[in-house]
Amino acid sequence: METEGVKLTFTDDAISEIASIAEQVNAQTDNIGARRLATIISKITEEVSFHAPKMNGVNFEVDKKYVQQRLANVLDRTDLSKFIL
């Protein structure tokens, strides 16, 4: 994102939430380890990434609430494997 002029930072509670969700999804579906984590981070950052060219100079902070908002529809699904690799 910094190549687009957007500084992206994650709060400690966001990192904990991401790890917890990755562990939960791995436990409920196929355990693919760190690949799940990478996919979840991609899902969390996709909106910012899409709008990054218009956000030059913005410092964007990802917190626990933002993580929960971005992943709410995924976590509500009964078969999570269809939605996150």
C-alpha positions, 0 to 999 in steps of 0.5 A, spaced: 500 500 500 505 504 501 507 504 493 500 508 493 502 512 498 497 509 503 500 507 510 497 501 513 498 499 520 495 494 524 493 495 532 495 489 537 488 487 538 487 487 530 493 482 530 490 478 535 483 478 532 486 476 525 490 470 529 484 468 532 479 468 526 484 464 522 485 459 527 477 458 528 477 457 520 482 452 520 479 448 526 472 448 522 475 447 515 481 444 512 487 446 516 492 450 511 496 454 516 499 460 514 495 460 507 489 461 511 492 467 515 494 470 508 487 469 505 484 473 511 489 479 511 487 479 503 480 479 505 481 485 510 485 489 506 481 488 499 477 495 500 483 499 502 487 496 496 482 498 491 481 505 493 488 506 495 490 510 488 485 515 491 488 515 498 495 518 497 498 520 503 492 517 508 495 513 514 489 507 515 489 504 521 486 497 522 483 495 528 479 489 531 472 493 530 475 493 522 477 486 522 470 484 525 466 488 520 470 486 514 470 478 516 463 478 519 459 475 513 464 470 512 464 468 519 456 467 519 457 462 514 456 455 515 461 452 510 467 457 511 471 453 506 467 456 500 469 463 502 476 463 504 481 458 501 
